[in-house]
């Protein structure tokens, strides 16, 4: 990208976002209706494409992890991770889907219990409860992290191993590196990524503010109105500006570790004070059903009926994570330097989904058991009536309900702060030529803009319209993801070919300090040295 690429990306993306926000705030109902109608049409026509693509990303990632490229490091071959495993996973959750999990961990199983997926079973029965856990695991499991993982892996590989800027345009421009006249146009990919990220984060932040207002209303009786929503957003803005000022290693890392500890503590409390055996059985049967029906759920559509459950849930989720993948993927890449491809893929694709399944199993399992075993406990009705207070209604049925509600509000607050902080960091990086440490003033500018957009849309009622518009960006970005995957495979093959060529030229000179990957290749050196034709065959393989 040209030297002034960062400035042009900043200006172009700011103008586009400003235009969308003005339209969304001025004509919230018309804009929202048009965006939702367009999204509905896209998911109807391309739902099968989203399902096929996300499943394909899962297969590709596991295949890559188990291949000969699994020991390649995201950085120099002698590099090591910058963060401990606990901090790494905590930061993944904070930037990825932590706040959504707190919001939907209990509510989604209850909604599927009331209205079972695909209508295969009778609603509000033991069978629908089991089905609810199975599909909640699926929606928050491995597939949800596939798009994040693909983008993060590719950007980390090119940024830390190839020394390129951490930008989507840099990955794709490597194909046209010999054609400098074409390369400047690639910067529009970064504009696209910035717009999708800012719109997605602003709407998520706004929905989180509304949820917190609902929680404070349920716990303390505070009214749900624009004044308190402004207060919540202002406190949140001050918090993530302070975190931004502290930097990645202090701000986001410390907040993420704190939230992980709070999550574990809250989950263990509900497990041991709730119906413990029923919760453990729910987790066990849920994981079994999830694994047993993994492929079937991955590609399930309803071509012979007018059932639209998948469009409302799974396909919407897949579109949402694809639209968010430039942001979350870039952040995942930033904190994953030094890990091998195998370690990265298994860590990102397995650990957060496992934690999600445990969370849903504990909270969803407890709620479903209370609803089935109790006498008119009202959790199903409360969830259907107002999803923002469903979790707090469940806490009212448990000991120390006020403390639990406060911890839940704190969790939501910190997750939103870390999401906004990491988003301002990544958007600043995207508008600063992919700099690994973008200047503080750019991070502050984007933090202010995200908060301003969020409040404007809350007041005008344009959040849902902008959310639908941001999810629409998933369709073109899916094709960009396919191109990025092709580029990665080509570069990995060229990388390995280069290493084997150097091996052939060295003839047995093992470099000092070679790590496991290079040692594995060099372990065959004596045999290869005696048979050059074998080397030639492997180089061309």
C-alpha positions in Angstrom: 0.0 0.0 0.0 1.1 3.5 -0.7 2.7 5.5 2.1 -0.5 7.6 2.4 -2.7 4.5 2.4 -3.5 4.8 6.1 -4.6 8.4 5.8 -6.8 7.6 2.7 -8.3 4.6 4.5 -9.1 6.7 7.5 -10.8 9.5 5.4 -12.8 7.2 3.2 -14.0 4.9 6.0 -14.9 7.9 8.2 -17.0 9.5 5.4 -18.8 6.2 4.6 -19.6 5.6 8.3 -20.7 9.2 8.8 -23.1 8.9 5.8 -24.6 5.6 7.1 -25.0 7.0 10.6 -26.7 10.2 9.3 -29.1 8.1 7.2 -29.7 5.7 10.1 -30.4 8.4 12.6 -32.5 10.6 10.3 -34.7 7.8 8.9 -34.4 5.0 11.5 -37.6 3.2 10.6 -37.1 3.3 6.8 -33.4 2.6 7.0 -34.0 -0.3 9.4 -36.8 -1.8 7.3 -34.8 -1.6 4.1 -31.6 -3.1 5.7 -33.6 -5.9 7.4 -35.5 -6.7 4.2 -32.2 -6.8 2.3 -30.6 -9.0 5.0 -33.6 -11.4 4.9 -33.4 -11.7 1.2 -29.7 -12.4 1.3 -30.0 -15.0 4.0 -32.8 -16.6 2.0 -30.8 -16.8 -1.2 -27.4 -17.5 0.2 -28.0 -19.3 3.5 -26.8 -22.5 1.9 -23.6 -20.7 0.9 -22.9 -19.4 4.4 -23.5 -23.0 5.9 -21.2 -24.6 3.3 -18.5 -21.9 3.6 -18.3 -22.0 7.4 -18.2 -25.8 7.4 -15.5 -25.6 4.8 -13.4 -23.3 6.9 -13.7 -25.7 9.8 -12.5 -28.6 7.6 -9.7 -26.6 6.1 -8.4 -25.4 9.5 -8.3 -28.9 11.1 -6.8 -30.3 7.9 -4.1 -27.6 8.0 -3.4 -28.2 11.7 -2.8 -31.9 11.1 -0.8 -31.4 7.9 3.0 -30.9 7.4 2.4 -27.2 7.9 1.1 -27.5 11.5 4.6 -26.9 13.0 5.2 -23.6 11.1 5.2 -20.7 13.6 3.4 -17.5 13.3 6.6 -15.6 13.4 10.3 -16.6 13.0 10.8 -20.3 13.6 12.6 -19.6 16.9 9.9 -17.3 18.2 7.8 -18.1 21.2 4.3 -16.8 22.4 4.1 -13.3 23.9 1.3 -14.3 26.3 0.6 -17.2 28.7 -2.1 -19.6 27.6 -4.6 -18.3 30.2 -4.1 -14.7 29.2 -4.3 -15.6 25.5 -7.6 -17.5 25.9 -9.0 -14.7 28.1 -8.2 -12.1 25.5 -9.8 -14.2 22.7 -13.0 -14.4 24.7 -13.0 -10.7 25.5 -12.6 -9.6 21.9 -14.7 -12.4 20.4 -18.0 -13.2 22.0 -17.8 -12.9 25.7 -20.6 -10.4 26.2 -22.9 -12.3 23.8 -22.3 -15.5 25.7 -23.3 -13.8 29.0 -26.4 -12.4 27.3 -27.5 -15.6 25.4 -26.0 -18.4 27.6 -29.2 -18.9 29.5 -31.6 -17.1 27.2 -30.9 -19.0 23.9 -31.6 -22.5 25.3 -34.8 -21.2 26.8 -35.9 -19.7 23.5 -35.2 -23.0 21.7 -37.1 -24.8 24.5 -40.1 -22.6 23.8 -39.7 -22.8 20.0 -37.7 -25.9 19.0 -35.4 -25.7 16.0 -37.1 -27.0 12.8 -40.2 -28.0 14.8 -39.0 -31.6 15.1 -40.3 -32.0 18.7 -43.1 -30.6 20.9 -42.3 -27.3 22.6 -41.6 -27.0 26.3 -40.9 -30.7 26.9 -37.9 -32.7 28.0 -37.2 -33.5 24.3 -37.2 -29.8 23.3 -34.9 -29.0 26.3 -32.4 -31.6 25.0 -32.7 -30.2 21.5 -32.3 -26.6 22.8 -28.9 -27.5 24.4 -27.7 -29.3 21.3 -28.4 -26.4 19.0 -27.1 -23.8 21.4 -23.9 -25.7 21.6 -23.8 -25.8 17.8 -24.5 -22.0 17.4 -21.8 -21.1 19.9 -19.3 -23.9 19.1 -16.5 -24.6 16.7 -18.2 -23.1 13.7 -18.6 -19.6 15.3 -14.8 -19.3 15.6 -14.0 -20.6 12.1 -14.1 -17.3 10.3 -12.2 -15.5 13.2 -9.6 -18.3 13.0 -9.1 -18.1 9.3 -8.6 -14.4 9.2 -6.5 -14.3 12.3 -4.2 -17.1 11.1 -3.7 -15.6 7.7 -3.0 -12.1 9.0 -0.7 -13.4 11.7 1.2 -15.5 9.2 1.8 -12.6 6.8 2.4 -10.0 9.5 4.8 -11.9 11.8 6.4 -14.5 9.5 6.5 -12.5 6.2 6.9 -9.1 7.7 4.0 -7.5 5.9 1.4 -5.1 7.3 -1.4 -6.7 9.3 -4.1 -5.8 6.8 -6.5 -7.7 4.5 -5.2 -5.8 1.6 -1.6 -6.8 2.3 -2.5 -10.5 2.2 -4.2 -10.2 -1.2 -1.8 -7.7 -2.7 1.0 -10.2 -2.4 -0.6 -11.9 -5.4 -0.2 -8.8 -7.4 3.1 -7.6 -6.0 4.7 -7.4 -9.5 1.9 -5.1 -10.6 2.3 -1.8 -8.6 -0.5 -0.1 -10.6 -3.1 -2.5 -9.2 -1.9 -2.5 -5.6 -3.4 0.9 -4.5 -6.9 -0.3 -5.2 -6.4 -3.0 -2.6 -6.7 -0.3 0.1 -10.5 -0.3 -0.5 -10.5 -3.8 1.2 -9.2 -2.1 4.3 -11.9 0.6 4.0 -14.5 -2.2 3.8 -13.0 -3.9 6.9 -13.0 -0.7 8.9 -16.6 0.2 8.0 -17.9 -3.4 8.9 -15.9 -3.3 12.2 -17.1 0.1 13.3 -20.7 -0.6 12.5 -20.6 -4.0 14.1 -18.9 -2.7 17.3 -21.1 0.4 17.6 -24.3 -1.7 17.3 -23.0 -4.4 19.7 -22.0 -1.7 22.2 -25.4 -0.1 21.9 -27.3 -3.4 22.4 -25.0 -4.0 25.4 -25.9 -0.6 26.9 -29.6 -1.5 26.5 -29.0 -4.8 28.2 -27.2 -3.2 31.1 -30.0 -0.7 31.5 -32.4 -3.6 31.6 -30.3 -5.4 34.2 -30.0 -2.2 36.4 -33.8 -1.8 36.1 -34.4 -5.4 37.2 -31.9 -5.1 40.2 -32.2 -1.5 41.3 -35.4 -0.3 39.6 -33.5 2.3 37.5 -35.7 3.5 34.6 -35.0 2.4 31.1 -34.5 5.7 29.3 -32.1 7.8 27.3 -30.6 9.5 30.3 -29.5 6.3 32.0 -28.3 4.9 28.7 -26.2 8.0 28.2 -24.8 7.6 31.8 -23.9 3.9 31.2 -22.3 4.7 27.8 -20.3 7.6 29.3 -19.0 5.4 32.2 -18.1 2.7 29.6 -16.4 5.2 27.4 -14.3 6.5 30.2 -13.3 3.0 31.2 -12.2 1.9 27.7 -10.4 5.2 27.1 -8.5 4.5 30.3 -7.8 0.9 29.1 -6.7 2.3 25.7 -4.3 4.7 27.5 -2.8 1.8 29.4 -2.0 -0.2 26.3 -2.6 -3.8 25.1 -0.4 -5.6 27.7 -1.9 -3.7 30.7 -5.4 -2.6 29.8 -7.0 -5.4 27.7 -4.9 -8.2 29.2 -5.7 -7.3 32.8 -9.4 -6.7 32.2 -9.6 -10.0 30.2 -7.9 -12.0 33.0 -10.3 -10.4 35.5 -13.3 -11.3 33.4 -12.2 -14.9 32.9 -11.8 -15.3 36.7 -15.3 -13.7 37.3 -16.8 -16.0 34.6 -15.3 -19.2 36.2 -16.3 -18.1 39.7 -19.9 -17.3 38.6 -20.2 -20.5 36.6 -18.9 -22.7 39.5 -21.3 -21.0 41.9 -24.3 -21.7 39.8 -23.1 -25.3 39.2 -22.7 -26.1 42.9 -25.7 -24.1 44.3 -28.1 -25.1 41.5 -29.2 -28.6 40.4 -25.6 -29.9 40.1 -26.2 -33.4 38.9 -28.8 -32.3 36.3 -26.3 -29.6 35.1 -23.5 -32.1 34.7 -25.8 -34.5 32.9 -27.0 -31.7 30.6 -23.4 -30.9 29.7 -22.6 -34.5 29.0 -25.6 -35.3 26.8 -25.3 -31.9 25.1 -21.7 -32.6 24.0 -22.7 -36.1 22.9 -25.6 -34.8 20.8 -23.4 -32.0 19.4 -20.6 -34.3 18.3 -23.0 -37.0 17.0 -24.9 -34.5 14.8 -22.0 -32.3 13.9 -22.0 -32.7 10.1 -25.8 -32.9 9.9 -26.3 -29.6 11.8 -23.5 -27.9 9.8 -25.3 -28.3 6.5 -28.9 -28.5 7.5 -31.4 -26.4 5.6 -35.2 -26.8 5.0 -35.6 -26.9 1.1 -39.0 -28.8 1.3 -40.8 -26.5 3.8 -41.2 -22.9 4.7 -39.2 -23.3 7.9 -37.0 -20.3 8.5 -35.4 -21.2 11.8 -31.9 -21.5 10.3 -32.2 -18.0 8.8 -33.1 -16.5 12.1 -30.4 -18.2 14.1 -27.6 -20.2 12.6 -27.3 -18.4 9.2 -27.6 -15.0 11.0 -24.8 -16.0 13.4 -22.5 -17.2 10.6 -23.1 -13.9 8.7 -22.4 -11.9 11.8 -19.1 -13.7 12.6 -18.0 -13.3 9.0 -18.8 -9.6 9.1 -16.8 -9.3 12.3 -13.9 -11.5 11.2 -11.7 -8.6 10.1 -11.9 -7.1 13.5 -11.7 -10.2 15.7 -9.3 -12.0 13.4 -6.9 -9.0 13.4 -7.0 -8.9 17.2 -6.6 -12.7 17.5 -3.6 -12.4 15.1 -2.1 -9.6 17.3 -2.1 -11.7 20.4 -1.0 -15.0 18.8 2.5 -14.2 17.6 5.0 -17.1 18.2 2.5 -19.9 18.3 2.6 -22.8 15.8 -0.2 -23.2 13.3 -1.3 -26.4 15.0 -1.3 -24.7 18.5 -3.1 -21.7 17.1 -5.9 -23.7 15.4 -6.5 -26.1 18.2 -6.4 -23.3 20.8 -8.8 -21.0 18.9 -11.2 -23.6 17.5 -11.5 -25.8 20.6 -10.9 -23.9 23.9 -13.3 -21.0 23.5 -16.1 -23.3 22.2 -15.5 -25.7 25.0 -15.8 -22.9 27.5 -19.0 -21.7 25.7 -20.5 -25.2 26.0 -19.7 -25.3 29.7 -21.2 -21.9 30.3 -24.4 -22.8 28.3 -24.6 -26.2 30.0 -24.4 -24.6 33.4 -26.7 -21.6 32.9 -29.0 -23.1 30.3 -29.1 -26.4 32.0 -29.9 -24.8 35.4 -32.7 -22.7 33.8 -34.2 -25.6 31.9 -34.2 -27.8 35.0 -35.8 -25.2 37.1 -38.5 -24.7 34.4 -39.2 -28.4 34.0 -39.0 -29.3 37.7 -40.6 -26.2 39.2 -44.1 -25.1 39.4 -44.7 -22.0 37.3 -41.2 -20.5 37.9 -41.9 -18.3 34.9 -38.4 -18.4 33.3 -39.7 -19.3 29.8 -42.3 -16.5 29.9 -39.8 -14.0 31.3 -37.3 -14.8 28.5 -39.9 -14.6 25.8 -41.2 -11.3 27.2 -37.9 -9.5 27.7 -34.6 -11.3 26.9 -32.5 -8.6 28.6 -33.7 -9.5 32.1 -34.0 -13.3 31.6 -30.7 -14.0 33.4 -31.6 -11.8 36.3 -34.9 -13.5 36.7 -33.1 -16.8 37.0 -30.8 -15.3 39.7 -33.9 -14.3 41.7 -34.5 -18.0 42.2 -31.1 -18.6 43.7 -29.3 -17.7 47.0 -27.6 -14.2 47.0 -29.4 -13.1 43.9 -28.4 -9.5 44.3 -24.7 -10.4 44.4 -25.1 -12.6 41.3 -26.8 -9.9 39.4 -24.1 -7.4 40.2 -21.4 -9.8 39.1 -23.3 -10.4 35.8 -23.6 -6.7 35.2 -19.9 -6.3 35.9 -19.1 -9.1 33.5 -21.2 -7.5 30.7 -19.6 -4.1 31.5 -16.0 -5.4 31.3 -16.7 -7.4 28.2 -18.1 -4.4 26.5 -15.1 -2.3 27.6 -12.6 -4.8 26.3 -14.5 -5.2 23.0 -14.6 -1.4 22.5 -10.9 -1.1 23.5 -9.7 -3.9 21.2 -11.9 -2.5 18.4 -10.5 1.0 18.6 -7.0 -0.6 18.7 -7.7 -2.7 15.6 -9.4 0.1 13.6 -6.5 2.4 14.4 -4.2 -0.3 13.1 -6.2 -0.7 9.9 -6.0 3.1 9.3 -2.3 3.3 10.2 -0.9 1.0 7.4 -1.2 -2.0 9.6 1.1 -0.8 12.3 1.5 -3.2 15.2 1.5 -0.3 17.6 -0.8 2.4 16.2 -0.5 5.8 17.8 -2.5 6.6 20.8 -4.3 9.6 19.2 -5.8 7.3 16.5 -7.0 4.9 19.1 -8.6 7.7 21.0 -10.2 9.2 17.9 -11.8 5.9 16.9 -12.9 5.3 20.5 -14.7 8.6 20.6 -16.3 8.0 17.2 -17.6 4.6 18.2 -19.2 5.9 21.3 -20.7 8.9 19.4 -22.1 6.6 16.7 -23.5 4.3 19.4 -25.3 7.0 21.4 -26.7 8.7 18.2 -28.3 5.4 17.1 -29.6 4.6 20.6 -31.4 8.0 20.7 -32.6 7.8 17.1 -33.6 4.1 17.4 -31.4 3.1 14.4 -29.4 0.3 16.1 -31.1 -2.6 14.5 -30.9 -1.1 11.0 -27.2 -0.5 11.2 -26.7 -4.0 12.6 -28.5 -5.5 9.6 -26.5 -3.3 7.3 -23.2 -4.5 8.9 -24.2 -8.1 8.6 -24.9 -7.6 4.9 -21.1 -7.1 4.4 -20.6 -10.8 5.2 -21.6 -11.9 1.7 -18.8 -10.1 -0.3 -16.3 -10.7 2.5 -16.9 -14.5 2.3 -15.4 -14.4 -1.3 -12.5 -12.3 0.1 -11.9 -15.1 2.7 -11.8 -17.7 -0.1 -9.1 -15.7 -1.9 -7.1 -15.2 1.4 -7.2 -19.0 2.0 -5.8 -19.6 -1.6 -3.0 -17.1 -1.0 -2.1 -18.7 2.4 -1.9 -22.2 0.8 0.4 -20.9 -2.0 2.6 -19.1 0.5 2.9 -22.1 2.8 3.9 -24.3 -0.1 6.5 -21.8 -1.3 7.7 -21.4 2.3 8.3 -25.1 2.7 9.8 -25.4 -0.8 12.3 -22.7 0.2 13.3 -24.5 3.4 13.8 -27.8 1.6 15.9 -26.0 -1.1 18.1 -24.6 1.6 18.3 -28.0 3.1 19.5 -29.5 -0.2 22.1 -26.8 -0.5 23.5 -27.2 3.0 23.9 -31.0 2.7 24.0 -31.9 6.3 24.9 -28.6 8.0 22.3 -28.3 10.7 21.8 -24.7 11.9 22.3 -24.0 15.6 19.1 -23.5 17.5 16.8 -25.0 14.9 13.3 -25.8 16.5 11.1 -28.8 16.1 9.8 -28.0 12.7 13.2 -27.5 11.0 14.7 -30.4 13.0 12.0 -32.7 11.6 13.0 -31.7 8.1 16.7 -31.9 8.9 16.2 -35.3 10.6 16.0 -36.9 7.2 19.1 -35.0 6.0 21.5 -37.9 5.8 19.1 -40.0 3.7 18.3 -37.1 1.5 21.9 -36.1 1.1 22.7 -39.6 -0.2 19.8 -39.4 -2.7 19.5 -35.9 -4.3 16.8 -37.1 -6.5 14.6 -37.7 -3.5 15.1 -34.1 -2.4 14.1 -32.9 -5.9 11.0 -34.9 -5.7 10.1 -33.5 -2.3 10.9 -29.9 -3.3 8.5 -30.2 -6.2 5.8 -32.0 -4.1 
